[in-house]
Amino acid sequence: MCLYGDPHHYITSSIWAQVLDFIVLNIILPILCMGDLNEQKHAKEKLGPTMADVNRINEFCALVK
């Protein structure tokens, strides 16, 4: 699966819901997800004047292993 994550995070939760639905429907298949996910796994990865969105980071981390 190749993704381009929403860089403005307007529909990020919707994208992850669709990915999770796909995974659940194909649970017996190995799945590789790659692309520009526009997400961070750690708050320290955030650069710029605004703070990292910890809730979004937690949502993303719950999906990746």
mmJSON file of the N, C-alpha and C atoms, coordinates in Angstrom:
{"data_MODEL":{"atom_site":{
"group_PDB":["ATOM","ATOM","ATOM","ATOM","ATOM","ATOM","ATOM","ATOM","ATOM","ATOM","ATOM","ATOM","ATOM","ATOM","ATOM","ATOM","ATOM","ATOM","ATOM","ATOM","ATOM","ATOM","ATOM","ATOM","ATOM","ATOM","ATOM","ATOM","ATOM","ATOM","ATOM","ATOM","ATOM","ATOM","ATOM","ATOM","ATOM","ATOM","ATOM","ATOM","ATOM","ATOM","ATOM","ATOM","ATOM","ATOM","ATOM","ATOM","ATOM","ATOM","ATOM","ATOM","ATOM","ATOM","ATOM","ATOM","ATOM","ATOM","ATOM","ATOM","ATOM","ATOM","ATOM","ATOM","ATOM","ATOM","ATOM","ATOM","ATOM","ATOM","ATOM","ATOM","ATOM","ATOM","ATOM","ATOM","ATOM","ATOM","ATOM","ATOM","ATOM","ATOM","ATOM","ATOM","ATOM","ATOM","ATOM","ATOM","ATOM","ATOM","ATOM","ATOM","ATOM","ATOM","ATOM","ATOM","ATOM","ATOM","ATOM","ATOM","ATOM","ATOM","ATOM","ATOM","ATOM","ATOM","ATOM","ATOM","ATOM","ATOM","ATOM","ATOM","ATOM","ATOM","ATOM","ATOM","ATOM","ATOM","ATOM","ATOM","ATOM","ATOM","ATOM","ATOM","ATOM","ATOM","ATOM","ATOM","ATOM","ATOM","ATOM","ATOM","ATOM","ATOM","ATOM","ATOM","ATOM","ATOM","ATOM","ATOM","ATOM","ATOM","ATOM","ATOM","ATOM","ATOM","ATOM","ATOM","ATOM","ATOM","ATOM","ATOM","ATOM","ATOM","ATOM","ATOM","ATOM","ATOM","ATOM","ATOM","ATOM","ATOM","ATOM","ATOM","ATOM","ATOM","ATOM","ATOM","ATOM","ATOM","ATOM","ATOM","ATOM","ATOM","ATOM","ATOM","ATOM","ATOM","ATOM","ATOM","ATOM","ATOM","ATOM","ATOM","ATOM","ATOM","ATOM","ATOM","ATOM","ATOM","ATOM","ATOM","ATOM","ATOM","ATOM"],
"id":[1,2,3,4,5,6,7,8,9,10,11,12,13,14,15,16,17,18,19,20,21,22,23,24,25,26,27,28,29,30,31,32,33,34,35,36,37,38,39,40,41,42,43,44,45,46,47,48,49,50,51,52,53,54,55,56,57,58,59,60,61,62,63,64,65,66,67,68,69,70,71,72,73,74,75,76,77,78,79,80,81,82,83,84,85,86,87,88,89,90,91,92,93,94,95,96,97,98,99,100,101,102,103,104,105,106,107,108,109,110,111,112,113,114,115,116,117,118,119,120,121,122,123,124,125,126,127,128,129,130,131,132,133,134,135,136,137,138,139,140,141,142,143,144,145,146,147,148,149,150,151,152,153,154,155,156,157,158,159,160,161,162,163,164,165,166,167,168,169,170,171,172,173,174,175,176,177,178,179,180,181,182,183,184,185,186,187,188,189,190,191,192,193,194,195],
"type_symbol":["N","C","C","N","C","C","N","C","C","N","C","C","N","C","C","N","C","C","N","C","C","N","C","C","N","C","C","N","C","C","N","C","C","N","C","C","N","C","C","N","C","C","N","C","C","N","C","C","N","C","C","N","C","C","N","C","C","N","C","C","N","C","C","N","C","C","N","C","C","N","C","C","N","C","C","N","C","C","N","C","C","N","C","C","N","C","C","N","C","C","N","C","C","N","C","C","N","C","C","N","C","C","N","C","C","N","C","C","N","C","C","N","C","C","N","C","C","N","C","C","N","C","C","N","C","C","N","C","C","N","C","C","N","C","C","N","C","C","N","C","C","N","C","C","N","C","C","N","C","C","N","C","C","N","C","C","N","C","C","N","C","C","N","C","C","N","C","C","N","C","C","N","C","C","N","C","C","N","C","C","N","C","C","N","C","C","N","C","C","N","C","C","N","C","C"],
"label_atom_id":["N","CA","C","N","CA","C","N","CA","C","N","CA","C","N","CA","C","N","CA","C","N","CA","C","N","CA","C","N","CA","C","N","CA","C","N","CA","C","N","CA","C","N","CA","C","N","CA","C","N","CA","C","N","CA","C","N","CA","C","N","CA","C","N","CA","C","N","CA","C","N","CA","C","N","CA","C","N","CA","C","N","CA","C","N","CA","C","N","CA","C","N","CA","C","N","CA","C","N","CA","C","N","CA","C","N","CA","C","N","CA","C","N","CA","C","N","CA","C","N","CA","C","N","CA","C","N","CA","C","N","CA","C","N","CA","C","N","CA","C","N","CA","C","N","CA","C","N","CA","C","N","CA","C","N","CA","C","N","CA","C","N","CA","C","N","CA","C","N","CA","C","N","CA","C","N","CA","C","N","CA","C","N","CA","C","N","CA","C","N","CA","C","N","CA","C","N","CA","C","N","CA","C","N","CA","C","N","CA","C","N","CA","C","N","CA","C","N","CA","C","N","CA","C","N","CA","C"],
"label_alt_id":[null,null,null,null,null,null,null,null,null,null,null,null,null,null,null,null,null,null,null,null,null,null,null,null,null,null,null,null,null,null,null,null,null,null,null,null,null,null,null,null,null,null,null,null,null,null,null,null,null,null,null,null,null,null,null,null,null,null,null,null,null,null,null,null,null,null,null,null,null,null,null,null,null,null,null,null,null,null,null,null,null,null,null,null,null,null,null,null,null,null,null,null,null,null,null,null,null,null,null,null,null,null,null,null,null,null,null,null,null,null,null,null,null,null,null,null,null,null,null,null,null,null,null,null,null,null,null,null,null,null,null,null,null,null,null,null,null,null,null,null,null,null,null,null,null,null,null,null,null,null,null,null,null,null,null,null,null,null,null,null,null,null,null,null,null,null,null,null,null,null,null,null,null,null,null,null,null,null,null,null,null,null,null,null,null,null,null,null,null,null,null,null,null,null,null],
"label_comp_id":["MET","MET","MET","CYS","CYS","CYS","LEU","LEU","LEU","TYR","TYR","TYR","GLY","GLY","GLY","ASP","ASP","ASP","PRO","PRO","PRO","HIS","HIS","HIS","HIS","HIS","HIS","TYR","TYR","TYR","ILE","ILE","ILE","THR","THR","THR","SER","SER","SER","SER","SER","SER","ILE","ILE","ILE","TRP","TRP","TRP","ALA","ALA","ALA","GLN","GLN","GLN","VAL","VAL","VAL","LEU","LEU","LEU","ASP","ASP","ASP","PHE","PHE","PHE","ILE","ILE","ILE","VAL","VAL","VAL","LEU","LEU","LEU","ASN","ASN","ASN","ILE","ILE","ILE","ILE","ILE","ILE","LEU","LEU","LEU","PRO","PRO","PRO","ILE","ILE","ILE","LEU","LEU","LEU","CYS","CYS","CYS","MET","MET","MET","GLY","GLY","GLY","ASP","ASP","ASP","LEU","LEU","LEU","ASN","ASN","ASN","GLU","GLU","GLU","GLN","GLN","GLN","LYS","LYS","LYS","HIS","HIS","HIS","ALA","ALA","ALA","LYS","LYS","LYS","GLU","GLU","GLU","LYS","LYS","LYS","LEU","LEU","LEU","GLY","GLY","GLY","PRO","PRO","PRO","THR","THR","THR","MET","MET","MET","ALA","ALA","ALA","ASP","ASP","ASP","VAL","VAL","VAL","ASN","ASN","ASN","ARG","ARG","ARG","ILE","ILE","ILE","ASN","ASN","ASN","GLU","GLU","GLU","PHE","PHE","PHE","CYS","CYS","CYS","ALA","ALA","ALA","LEU","LEU","LEU","VAL","VAL","VAL","LYS","LYS","LYS"],
"label_asym_id":["A","A","A","A","A","A","A","A","A","A","A","A","A","A","A","A","A","A","A","A","A","A","A","A","A","A","A","A","A","A","A","A","A","A","A","A","A","A","A","A","A","A","A","A","A","A","A","A","A","A","A","A","A","A","A","A","A","A","A","A","A","A","A","A","A","A","A","A","A","A","A","A","A","A","A","A","A","A","A","A","A","A","A","A","A","A","A","A","A","A","A","A","A","A","A","A","A","A","A","A","A","A","A","A","A","A","A","A","A","A","A","A","A","A","A","A","A","A","A","A","A","A","A","A","A","A","A","A","A","A","A","A","A","A","A","A","A","A","A","A","A","A","A","A","A","A","A","A","A","A","A","A","A","A","A","A","A","A","A","A","A","A","A","A","A","A","A","A","A","A","A","A","A","A","A","A","A","A","A","A","A","A","A","A","A","A","A","A","A","A","A","A","A","A","A"],
"label_entity_id":["1","1","1","1","1","1","1","1","1","1","1","1","1","1","1","1","1","1","1","1","1","1","1","1","1","1","1","1","1","1","1","1","1","1","1","1","1","1","1","1","1","1","1","1","1","1","1","1","1","1","1","1","1","1","1","1","1","1","1","1","1","1","1","1","1","1","1","1","1","1","1","1","1","1","1","1","1","1","1","1","1","1","1","1","1","1","1","1","1","1","1","1","1","1","1","1","1","1","1","1","1","1","1","1","1","1","1","1","1","1","1","1","1","1","1","1","1","1","1","1","1","1","1","1","1","1","1","1","1","1","1","1","1","1","1","1","1","1","1","1","1","1","1","1","1","1","1","1","1","1","1","1","1","1","1","1","1","1","1","1","1","1","1","1","1","1","1","1","1","1","1","1","1","1","1","1","1","1","1","1","1","1","1","1","1","1","1","1","1","1","1","1","1","1","1"],
"label_seq_id":[1,1,1,2,2,2,3,3,3,4,4,4,5,5,5,6,6,6,7,7,7,8,8,8,9,9,9,10,10,10,11,11,11,12,12,12,13,13,13,14,14,14,15,15,15,16,16,16,17,17,17,18,18,18,19,19,19,20,20,20,21,21,21,22,22,22,23,23,23,24,24,24,25,25,25,26,26,26,27,27,27,28,28,28,29,29,29,30,30,30,31,31,31,32,32,32,33,33,33,34,34,34,35,35,35,36,36,36,37,37,37,38,38,38,39,39,39,40,40,40,41,41,41,42,42,42,43,43,43,44,44,44,45,45,45,46,46,46,47,47,47,48,48,48,49,49,49,50,50,50,51,51,51,52,52,52,53,53,53,54,54,54,55,55,55,56,56,56,57,57,57,58,58,58,59,59,59,60,60,60,61,61,61,62,62,62,63,63,63,64,64,64,65,65,65],
"pdbx_PDB_ins_code":[null,null,null,null,null,null,null,null,null,null,null,null,null,null,null,null,null,null,null,null,null,null,null,null,null,null,null,null,null,null,null,null,null,null,null,null,null,null,null,null,null,null,null,null,null,null,null,null,null,null,null,null,null,null,null,null,null,null,null,null,null,null,null,null,null,null,null,null,null,null,null,null,null,null,null,null,null,null,null,null,null,null,null,null,null,null,null,null,null,null,null,null,null,null,null,null,null,null,null,null,null,null,null,null,null,null,null,null,null,null,null,null,null,null,null,null,null,null,null,null,null,null,null,null,null,null,null,null,null,null,null,null,null,null,null,null,null,null,null,null,null,null,null,null,null,null,null,null,null,null,null,null,null,null,null,null,null,null,null,null,null,null,null,null,null,null,null,null,null,null,null,null,null,null,null,null,null,null,null,null,null,null,null,null,null,null,null,null,null,null,null,null,null,null,null],
"Cartn_x":[0.852,0.0,0.91,0.637,1.416,0.492,0.914,0.08,0.795,-0.003,0.477,-0.435,0.085,-0.711,-1.076,-2.167,-2.659,-1.669,-0.979,0.017,-0.581,-1.873,-2.535,-3.357,-3.463,-4.137,-5.633,-6.258,-7.711,-8.444,-7.877,-8.549,-7.664,-6.681,-5.747,-6.454,-7.384,-8.098,-8.873,-9.455,-10.189,-9.257,-8.088,-7.111,-6.717,-6.403,-5.997,-7.138,-8.368,-9.53,-9.654,-9.426,-9.49,-8.368,-7.183,-6.058,-6.382,-6.881,-7.225,-8.316,-9.326,-10.368,-9.771,-8.851,-8.204,-7.438,-6.726,-5.946,-6.861,-7.948,-8.891,-9.51,-9.85,-10.461,-9.463,-8.181,-7.143,-6.179,-6.721,-5.927,-4.953,-5.258,-4.37,-3.208,-3.217,-2.169,-1.094,0.149,1.171,0.971,1.101,0.857,2.04,2.535,3.591,2.989,3.118,2.603,3.801,3.86,4.978,4.495,5.308,4.986,5.34,4.786,4.977,3.757,3.88,2.736,2.447,3.385,3.224,2.847,3.535,3.292,4.622,4.551,5.716,5.428,6.484,6.338,6.756,7.455,7.938,7.801,7.432,7.255,8.544,9.69,10.97,11.28,10.52,10.705,10.092,9.256,8.561,9.493,9.554,10.318,9.34,9.717,8.889,8.288,7.491,6.996,5.848,5.166,4.03,4.446,3.694,3.965,3.475,4.08,3.641,2.267,1.429,0.098,0.226,0.276,0.509,-0.619,-1.843,-2.963,-2.795,-2.388,-2.189,-1.004,0.054,1.203,0.778,-0.008,-0.484,-1.365,-2.237,-3.101,-2.259,-1.244,-0.362,0.427,1.005,1.809,0.986,-0.296,-1.158,-1.332,-1.088,-1.276,0.0,1.146,2.397,3.096,3.764,4.495,5.935],
"Cartn_y":[-1.145,0.0,1.223,2.156,3.379,4.555,5.4,6.51,7.838,8.859,10.224,10.831,11.033,11.549,13.014,13.419,14.79,15.736,16.609,17.474,18.538,18.818,19.832,19.213,17.903,17.125,17.437,17.776,17.977,16.639,15.629,14.325,13.18,13.499,12.48,11.324,11.632,10.559,9.68,10.271,9.506,8.579,9.082,8.258,7.052,7.284,6.164,5.191,5.679,4.787,3.89,4.454,3.666,2.626,3.013,2.065,0.927,1.264,0.234,-0.692,-0.142,-0.975,-1.94,-1.454,-2.301,-3.438,-3.097,-4.106,-5.154,-4.727,-5.662,-6.584,-6.033,-6.854,-7.824,-7.557,-8.387,-8.922,-9.275,-9.631,-10.783,-11.677,-12.825,-12.499,-11.311,-10.934,-10.088,-10.281,-9.342,-8.008,-6.917,-5.604,-4.694,-4.06,-3.068,-1.734,-0.769,0.566,1.498,2.209,3.115,4.375,5.366,6.624,7.785,8.93,10.113,10.213,9.705,9.623,10.945,11.876,13.178,13.036,12.129,11.894,11.779,11.874,11.72,10.632,9.93,8.928,9.479,10.612,11.2,12.72,13.341,14.794,15.53,14.945,15.608,15.713,15.007,15.094,16.363,17.044,18.239,19.434,20.119,21.344,22.493,23.68,24.846,25.425,26.476,27.242,26.587,25.625,25.014,23.734,23.379,22.151,20.925,19.793,18.532,18.171,17.58,17.136,15.726,15.641,14.364,13.374,13.833,12.926,12.294,13.093,12.555,11.596,11.92,11.019,9.685,9.724,8.49,7.681,8.359,7.662,6.955,7.641,7.055,5.882,6.062,5.009,3.76,3.928,2.764,1.912,2.504,1.767,1.113,1.633,1.088,0.21,-0.764,-1.708,-1.757],
"Cartn_z":[0.0,0.0,0.0,-0.88,-0.95,-0.622,0.299,0.767,0.639,0.476,0.658,1.713,2.898,4.008,3.811,4.387,4.297,4.994,4.234,4.855,5.78,5.607,6.435,7.563,7.553,8.593,8.72,7.596,7.594,7.639,6.955,6.864,7.353,8.175,8.651,9.35,10.239,10.953,9.99,8.963,7.96,7.176,6.82,6.1,6.94,8.228,9.082,9.318,9.364,9.498,8.266,7.091,5.857,5.812,6.238,6.283,7.244,8.425,9.405,8.873,8.203,7.598,6.584,5.757,4.756,5.433,6.489,7.212,7.821,8.429,9.058,8.011,6.845,5.788,5.154,5.304,4.693,5.75,6.886,8.057,7.814,6.892,6.672,5.731,5.132,4.198,4.877,4.486,4.965,4.248,4.961,4.368,4.651,3.613,3.734,3.328,4.195,3.923,3.791,2.664,2.458,1.769,1.805,1.157,2.064,1.745,2.573,3.471,4.676,5.577,6.274,6.218,6.875,8.344,9.014,10.437,11.172,12.468,13.323,14.344,14.733,15.794,17.144,17.14,18.381,18.303,19.394,19.433,19.086,19.388,19.121,17.627,16.779,15.334,14.753,15.506,15.04,15.058,13.913,13.801,13.555,13.902,13.627,14.885,14.696,15.838,16.616,16.031,16.721,17.427,18.442,19.213,18.427,18.698,18.114,18.668,17.822,18.23,18.813,20.118,20.795,20.52,20.427,20.128,18.756,17.753,16.41,16.397,17.133,17.227,17.833,18.893,19.534,18.592,17.842,16.881,15.824,15.311,14.306,14.881,16.059,16.678,16.992,17.238,17.488,16.233,15.065,13.81,13.309,13.671,13.117,14.146,13.679,14.535,14.122],
"occupancy":[1.0,1.0,1.0,1.0,1.0,1.0,1.0,1.0,1.0,1.0,1.0,1.0,1.0,1.0,1.0,1.0,1.0,1.0,1.0,1.0,1.0,1.0,1.0,1.0,1.0,1.0,1.0,1.0,1.0,1.0,1.0,1.0,1.0,1.0,1.0,1.0,1.0,1.0,1.0,1.0,1.0,1.0,1.0,1.0,1.0,1.0,1.0,1.0,1.0,1.0,1.0,1.0,1.0,1.0,1.0,1.0,1.0,1.0,1.0,1.0,1.0,1.0,1.0,1.0,1.0,1.0,1.0,1.0,1.0,1.0,1.0,1.0,1.0,1.0,1.0,1.0,1.0,1.0,1.0,1.0,1.0,1.0,1.0,1.0,1.0,1.0,1.0,1.0,1.0,1.0,1.0,1.0,1.0,1.0,1.0,1.0,1.0,1.0,1.0,1.0,1.0,1.0,1.0,1.0,1.0,1.0,1.0,1.0,1.0,1.0,1.0,1.0,1.0,1.0,1.0,1.0,1.0,1.0,1.0,1.0,1.0,1.0,1.0,1.0,1.0,1.0,1.0,1.0,1.0,1.0,1.0,1.0,1.0,1.0,1.0,1.0,1.0,1.0,1.0,1.0,1.0,1.0,1.0,1.0,1.0,1.0,1.0,1.0,1.0,1.0,1.0,1.0,1.0,1.0,1.0,1.0,1.0,1.0,1.0,1.0,1.0,1.0,1.0,1.0,1.0,1.0,1.0,1.0,1.0,1.0,1.0,1.0,1.0,1.0,1.0,1.0,1.0,1.0,1.0,1.0,1.0,1.0,1.0,1.0,1.0,1.0,1.0,1.0,1.0,1.0,1.0,1.0,1.0,1.0,1.0],
"B_iso_or_equiv":[0.0,0.0,0.0,0.0,0.0,0.0,0.0,0.0,0.0,0.0,0.0,0.0,0.0,0.0,0.0,0.0,0.0,0.0,0.0,0.0,0.0,0.0,0.0,0.0,0.0,0.0,0.0,0.0,0.0,0.0,0.0,0.0,0.0,0.0,0.0,0.0,0.0,0.0,0.0,0.0,0.0,0.0,0.0,0.0,0.0,0.0,0.0,0.0,0.0,0.0,0.0,0.0,0.0,0.0,0.0,0.0,0.0,0.0,0.0,0.0,0.0,0.0,0.0,0.0,0.0,0.0,0.0,0.0,0.0,0.0,0.0,0.0,0.0,0.0,0.0,0.0,0.0,0.0,0.0,0.0,0.0,0.0,0.0,0.0,0.0,0.0,0.0,0.0,0.0,0.0,0.0,0.0,0.0,0.0,0.0,0.0,0.0,0.0,0.0,0.0,0.0,0.0,0.0,0.0,0.0,0.0,0.0,0.0,0.0,0.0,0.0,0.0,0.0,0.0,0.0,0.0,0.0,0.0,0.0,0.0,0.0,0.0,0.0,0.0,0.0,0.0,0.0,0.0,0.0,0.0,0.0,0.0,0.0,0.0,0.0,0.0,0.0,0.0,0.0,0.0,0.0,0.0,0.0,0.0,0.0,0.0,0.0,0.0,0.0,0.0,0.0,0.0,0.0,0.0,0.0,0.0,0.0,0.0,0.0,0.0,0.0,0.0,0.0,0.0,0.0,0.0,0.0,0.0,0.0,0.0,0.0,0.0,0.0,0.0,0.0,0.0,0.0,0.0,0.0,0.0,0.0,0.0,0.0,0.0,0.0,0.0,0.0,0.0,0.0,0.0,0.0,0.0,0.0,0.0,0.0],
"pdbx_formal_charge":[null,null,null,null,null,null,null,null,null,null,null,null,null,null,null,null,null,null,null,null,null,null,null,null,null,null,null,null,null,null,null,null,null,null,null,null,null,null,null,null,null,null,null,null,null,null,null,null,null,null,null,null,null,null,null,null,null,null,null,null,null,null,null,null,null,null,null,null,null,null,null,null,null,null,null,null,null,null,null,null,null,null,null,null,null,null,null,null,null,null,null,null,null,null,null,null,null,null,null,null,null,null,null,null,null,null,null,null,null,null,null,null,null,null,null,null,null,null,null,null,null,null,null,null,null,null,null,null,null,null,null,null,null,null,null,null,null,null,null,null,null,null,null,null,null,null,null,null,null,null,null,null,null,null,null,null,null,null,null,null,null,null,null,null,null,null,null,null,null,null,null,null,null,null,null,null,null,null,null,null,null,null,null,null,null,null,null,null,null,null,null,null,null,null,null],
"auth_seq_id":[1,1,1,2,2,2,3,3,3,4,4,4,5,5,5,6,6,6,7,7,7,8,8,8,9,9,9,10,10,10,11,11,11,12,12,12,13,13,13,14,14,14,15,15,15,16,16,16,17,17,17,18,18,18,19,19,19,20,20,20,21,21,21,22,22,22,23,23,23,24,24,24,25,25,25,26,26,26,27,27,27,28,28,28,29,29,29,30,30,30,31,31,31,32,32,32,33,33,33,34,34,34,35,35,35,36,36,36,37,37,37,38,38,38,39,39,39,40,40,40,41,41,41,42,42,42,43,43,43,44,44,44,45,45,45,46,46,46,47,47,47,48,48,48,49,49,49,50,50,50,51,51,51,52,52,52,53,53,53,54,54,54,55,55,55,56,56,56,57,57,57,58,58,58,59,59,59,60,60,60,61,61,61,62,62,62,63,63,63,64,64,64,65,65,65],
"auth_comp_id":["MET","MET","MET","CYS","CYS","CYS","LEU","LEU","LEU","TYR","TYR","TYR","GLY","GLY","GLY","ASP","ASP","ASP","PRO","PRO","PRO","HIS","HIS","HIS","HIS","HIS","HIS","TYR","TYR","TYR","ILE","ILE","ILE","THR","THR","THR","SER","SER","SER","SER","SER","SER","ILE","ILE","ILE","TRP","TRP","TRP","ALA","ALA","ALA","GLN","GLN","GLN","VAL","VAL","VAL","LEU","LEU","LEU","ASP","ASP","ASP","PHE","PHE","PHE","ILE","ILE","ILE","VAL","VAL","VAL","LEU","LEU","LEU","ASN","ASN","ASN","ILE","ILE","ILE","ILE","ILE","ILE","LEU","LEU","LEU","PRO","PRO","PRO","ILE","ILE","ILE","LEU","LEU","LEU","CYS","CYS","CYS","MET","MET","MET","GLY","GLY","GLY","ASP","ASP","ASP","LEU","LEU","LEU","ASN","ASN","ASN","GLU","GLU","GLU","GLN","GLN","GLN","LYS","LYS","LYS","HIS","HIS","HIS","ALA","ALA","ALA","LYS","LYS","LYS","GLU","GLU","GLU","LYS","LYS","LYS","LEU","LEU","LEU","GLY","GLY","GLY","PRO","PRO","PRO","THR","THR","THR","MET","MET","MET","ALA","ALA","ALA","ASP","ASP","ASP","VAL","VAL","VAL","ASN","ASN","ASN","ARG","ARG","ARG","ILE","ILE","ILE","ASN","ASN","ASN","GLU","GLU","GLU","PHE","PHE","PHE","CYS","CYS","CYS","ALA","ALA","ALA","LEU","LEU","LEU","VAL","VAL","VAL","LYS","LYS","LYS"],
"auth_asym_id":["A","A","A","A","A","A","A","A","A","A","A","A","A","A","A","A","A","A","A","A","A","A","A","A","A","A","A","A","A","A","A","A","A","A","A","A","A","A","A","A","A","A","A","A","A","A","A","A","A","A","A","A","A","A","A","A","A","A","A","A","A","A","A","A","A","A","A","A","A","A","A","A","A","A","A","A","A","A","A","A","A","A","A","A","A","A","A","A","A","A","A","A","A","A","A","A","A","A","A","A","A","A","A","A","A","A","A","A","A","A","A","A","A","A","A","A","A","A","A","A","A","A","A","A","A","A","A","A","A","A","A","A","A","A","A","A","A","A","A","A","A","A","A","A","A","A","A","A","A","A","A","A","A","A","A","A","A","A","A","A","A","A","A","A","A","A","A","A","A","A","A","A","A","A","A","A","A","A","A","A","A","A","A","A","A","A","A","A","A","A","A","A","A","A","A"],
"auth_atom_id":["N","CA","C","N","CA","C","N","CA","C","N","CA","C","N","CA","C","N","CA","C","N","CA","C","N","CA","C","N","CA","C","N","CA","C","N","CA","C","N","CA","C","N","CA","C","N","CA","C","N","CA","C","N","CA","C","N","CA","C","N","CA","C","N","CA","C","N","CA","C","N","CA","C","N","CA","C","N","CA","C","N","CA","C","N","CA","C","N","CA","C","N","CA","C","N","CA","C","N","CA","C","N","CA","C","N","CA","C","N","CA","C","N","CA","C","N","CA","C","N","CA","C","N","CA","C","N","CA","C","N","CA","C","N","CA","C","N","CA","C","N","CA","C","N","CA","C","N","CA","C","N","CA","C","N","CA","C","N","CA","C","N","CA","C","N","CA","C","N","CA","C","N","CA","C","N","CA","C","N","CA","C","N","CA","C","N","CA","C","N","CA","C","N","CA","C","N","CA","C","N","CA","C","N","CA","C","N","CA","C","N","CA","C","N","CA","C","N","CA","C","N","CA","C","N","CA","C"],
"pdbx_PDB_model_num":[1,1,1,1,1,1,1,1,1,1,1,1,1,1,1,1,1,1,1,1,1,1,1,1,1,1,1,1,1,1,1,1,1,1,1,1,1,1,1,1,1,1,1,1,1,1,1,1,1,1,1,1,1,1,1,1,1,1,1,1,1,1,1,1,1,1,1,1,1,1,1,1,1,1,1,1,1,1,1,1,1,1,1,1,1,1,1,1,1,1,1,1,1,1,1,1,1,1,1,1,1,1,1,1,1,1,1,1,1,1,1,1,1,1,1,1,1,1,1,1,1,1,1,1,1,1,1,1,1,1,1,1,1,1,1,1,1,1,1,1,1,1,1,1,1,1,1,1,1,1,1,1,1,1,1,1,1,1,1,1,1,1,1,1,1,1,1,1,1,1,1,1,1,1,1,1,1,1,1,1,1,1,1,1,1,1,1,1,1,1,1,1,1,1,1]
}}}
